[in-house]
Amino acid sequence: MGNLKEKFAEKAMPLAVEIRNFVKENANVALGEFTVEDVYAGQKGIIGLLTETSLLDSNEGIRFRGYSIPELRQLLPKVPGGTEPLPEGLFYLMLIGELPTYDDVLEIQANWAARSEVPAHVYAALDAMPITTHPMTQLTMAIMALQTESVFAKAYREGINKKDYWSYTYEDVCTLLARLPLVAAYIYRRTYKNGEHIPADAKLDWAANFAHMLGIDQNEFYKLMRLYLTIHADHEGGNVSAHTTHLVGSALSDPYLSLAAAMNGLAGPLHGLANQEVIRWIFEMIEEIGHDPSEEDIASYIQKTLTEGKVVPGYGHAVLRQTDPRFTAQQEFAKTYMPDDKLVNIVWKIYKVAPQILENTGKIKNPWPNVDAHSGALLLHYGLVEADFYTVMFGVSRALGVLASLIWDRALGLPIERPKSVTYDWMKKAVAAKKANA
């Protein structure tokens, strides 16, 4: 290591141990409306954001404008004869707060189809990158390249009234959502299918058209995409991608800049990248213990994973204290369309044994599966085997929720986000003063 790096390690490593011990000893010391532990725990549970589109309850799970996922699967409009909700309808619900009609959804589809042509320079920017570039990096770069089309940025430069910010934000959001599936599909075909691209089909809905451009023209996969893009769309405002959109947008960065930042957050292994980590972990397990593992075999492998100081990907959530309803929705889909799929059945076996093992460690508050525990197995069933691309699909869905929220941020005139930070020295003095006055 260089001299500066060595000096940093000499300072930081002992201080990290000191701070961990300090937090452990003083976790419940109140510093106003919050405690020492709150400051060092990623602000989990501290109310500090306003998000209209969805609310996450630790026991009930996610509700979009008051509706649970099972209710959305029943009540949101579907294609004629369809069984899964149309994501365009969820966007309407998040934006308006009311259930849409099928005609409302058709209007959104027509609006987005009219906006969907991607400028040539966006594809040129993608083609200039090495083919080995991670698909999430490509997605972020494409969104940044699309930013040249921002009507909000142009209007702001020319001078607009604050009360009109939401209107230009809305226009950017709709154009971005219209083009995002085309860009994502281009990345997929460029990276994995020798650049053999498939044109959009204006007759298809938003999700089915995405599936079509990926190259999987199966009615069942259309259904899966409608479900997948609906249930991944939002998870209230505190998760990394939603919070990042709000934070960057609060500086009046346009929707393109805000979403690009959010996608960089989604690409982290503790957020959206977890879905590909699940599949890799399962394949590593299969390679070690065989293609038809028993529940006992899986339990032993989970224990081995924990003993090695690793996590079991797909299990645990910062807020939820039950099985993620998004996991349950995917499980129900799988029971209908692929009950004999071997990989899916392994996912179900893991679900039977993992929670109890994780709970017995005494260290895990939520031992239940989250959305990532199931999604990869469903995608693999239909031939989408490229796990590095899964987070891009997550991003296409998540854009619906975070961008609907961004429109609300501008309509409500929410200010720039600027929480207070303190130093460790400040913390020590505050705790000492609190104890002295106790």
Secondary structure, DSSP 8 states (H G I E B T S, - for coil): --HHHHHHHHHHHHHHHHHHHHHHHHTT-BSSSSBHHHHHTTTTT------SSEEEETTTEEEETTEEHHHHHHHS--STT--S--HHHHHHHHHHSS---HHHHHHHHHHHHHT----HHHHHHHHTS-TTS-HHHHHHHHHHHHGGG-HHHHHHHH---GGGHHHHHHHHHHHHHHHHHHHHHHHHHHHHSTT------TTS-HHHHHHHHHT---HHHHHHHHHHHHHTS---S-SHHHHHHHHHHHTT--HHHHHHHHHHHHTSTTTTTHHHHHHHHHHHHHHHH-SS--HHHHHHHHHHHHHTT---TTB--SS--S--HHHHHHHHHHHHH-TT-HHHHHHHHHHHHHHHHHHHTS--S--SB-THHHHHHHHHHTT---GGGHHHHHHHHHHHHHHHHHHHHHHTT----------HHHHHHHHHHHHHT-
